[in-house]
């Protein structure tokens, strides 16, 4: 068996070698966040790339620079409010029920 020398010099400071690297422990909270975010992130990202995207997105949200985020949330709230009362929703529920019955008749 061959002995392998391990160097802890892999953690480097910014400079000629590139940006400084950090270690992140994948605890249960982070594992859950990565699992939930995976379908929302670009495919093929490494775990480190996923953590990077989550960190950058998170700080933008915390700092309030999520372009359109507040507007989007307000729009979704207004849209949801329109459907609270079916009479005011602008949808003919009777026509929908009739169409459903004709498309999928109960035997």
N, C-alpha and C positions, 0 to 999 in steps of 0.2 A: 504494500500500500504506500502511496506517495503522499508526503506531507505537503500541504498547501499553505503558503504564507498569505495572511490576510492583512491588508493595510487599511487603516481607518482614515487614510488621507483622501478617501472618496468625497468627503464633505469638503467643499472648496469655497473660497470666498470669490466674490465677483471680481473679474479681472480678465486676463488673457484667456483663461480656461472657460469663461462663460459665467452664467448666473449662478448664484449660491443655491445649493440644494438644501431642502429641509426634509425631516422625517415626520411622517404622520402615522399615528397608531390607528389601525382600523378596528375601533371598538364597535360594540353592537349598534350604537347610534349612527356612526359613520357608515357602517355596512348597510344599514337600513336606508339611509339617505342615498347611497350609491345605487342600491337596488331600485329604489323608487325613481331616481333620476335617469337611470340607464336608457329607458325608451325615449326620453326627451333630449338626450345629448346625441351629438354626431356619432354615427356608428364607427367602430374601429378605434375609438379612443382608448388609450391605456388607462389603468387605474389612476396613475398620476395625472393624466390629462383630464380625467373625470373630476378629480379633486380640484384641479386648477380651475376648471369651468365653473364648478359649484362655488368655489371661493370668490371668483370674480363676479359672478351673477349675484351672489349673496351680498357682497359689499355694495354693489350698485343699488340693490333693493334697500339696504339699510341706510344708504346715503340719500335715497330718494331720487336717484338718477335713472330709474327704470323708465326709459322713454315710453310714454303712453300708458304705463301701468295703472296709474290712478284714473286716467280717462277710461281705460278699458274696464276697470272694475266698476266705475260709475255707470258705464253703458250697460254692463251685464246686470247691475242692480235694477236699472230702469226697465230693462227688458223683462227680467223676472217679475217685477211689480206689475207689468201689464198682464201677466197670466194668473195673478192671484184670484181675480174674479172672472170666471169663464164668460159671463155676460158682457164684459168689457174687453175681452181678449181679441176680438175681431176674427174669431174662428167660429164657424158654424159646427158646433159639437154634434148636433143631430145629423148633419150631412156626413160627418166623419164616421159616426156609428153606423149609419145606413150603408156607407161604402164598405165598411169593415164586414158587415153582415153579408153583403153581396159577394165580397171577395173571398171570405172564409165562412161559408155557411156552416152552422152547427147542425150536425146530423141527429 
